[in-house]
């Protein structure tokens, strides 16, 4: 299985530090009162989310023609894949090449 990496995280979304108080524990050892955890807010433009949904809805869930051909080959006993072919496909998938 190959994952389509063409869908990137939206550029408009980002991490935004909205509030911290106190100092780092290494600088202020022993004083923990008044410290609050950092907060992070992720924001994505609603239009970007809708565009991503539209892009995904246009992709087929299955490549039905390939599934049908593979089923037929398996049923006829003609589908043979060597361990070398499997290893090459796994390596290609991990490296991101075709």
Secondary structure as the mmCIF struct_conf table of DSSP 4:
data_model
#
loop_
_struct_conf.conf_type_id
_struct_conf.id
_struct_conf.beg_label_comp_id
_struct_conf.beg_label_asym_id
_struct_conf.beg_label_seq_id
_struct_conf.end_label_comp_id
_struct_conf.end_label_asym_id
_struct_conf.end_label_seq_id
TURN_TY1_P TURN_TY1_P1 UNK A 5 UNK A 6
BEND BEND1 UNK A 7 UNK A 7
HELX_LH_PP_P HELX_LH_PP_P1 UNK A 8 UNK A 10
TURN_TY1_P TURN_TY1_P2 UNK A 11 UNK A 12
STRN STRN1 UNK A 15 UNK A 21
BEND BEND2 UNK A 22 UNK A 22
TURN_TY1_P TURN_TY1_P3 UNK A 25 UNK A 27
BEND BEND3 UNK A 28 UNK A 28
TURN_TY1_P TURN_TY1_P4 UNK A 29 UNK A 30
TURN_TY1_P TURN_TY1_P5 UNK A 33 UNK A 34
STRN STRN2 UNK A 36 UNK A 42
HELX_RH_AL_P HELX_RH_AL_P1 UNK A 46 UNK A 57
TURN_TY1_P TURN_TY1_P6 UNK A 58 UNK A 58
BEND BEND4 UNK A 59 UNK A 59
BEND BEND5 UNK A 61 UNK A 62
HELX_RH_AL_P HELX_RH_AL_P2 UNK A 64 UNK A 76
TURN_TY1_P TURN_TY1_P7 UNK A 77 UNK A 77
HELX_RH_AL_P HELX_RH_AL_P3 UNK A 83 UNK A 95
TURN_TY1_P TURN_TY1_P8 UNK A 96 UNK A 96
#
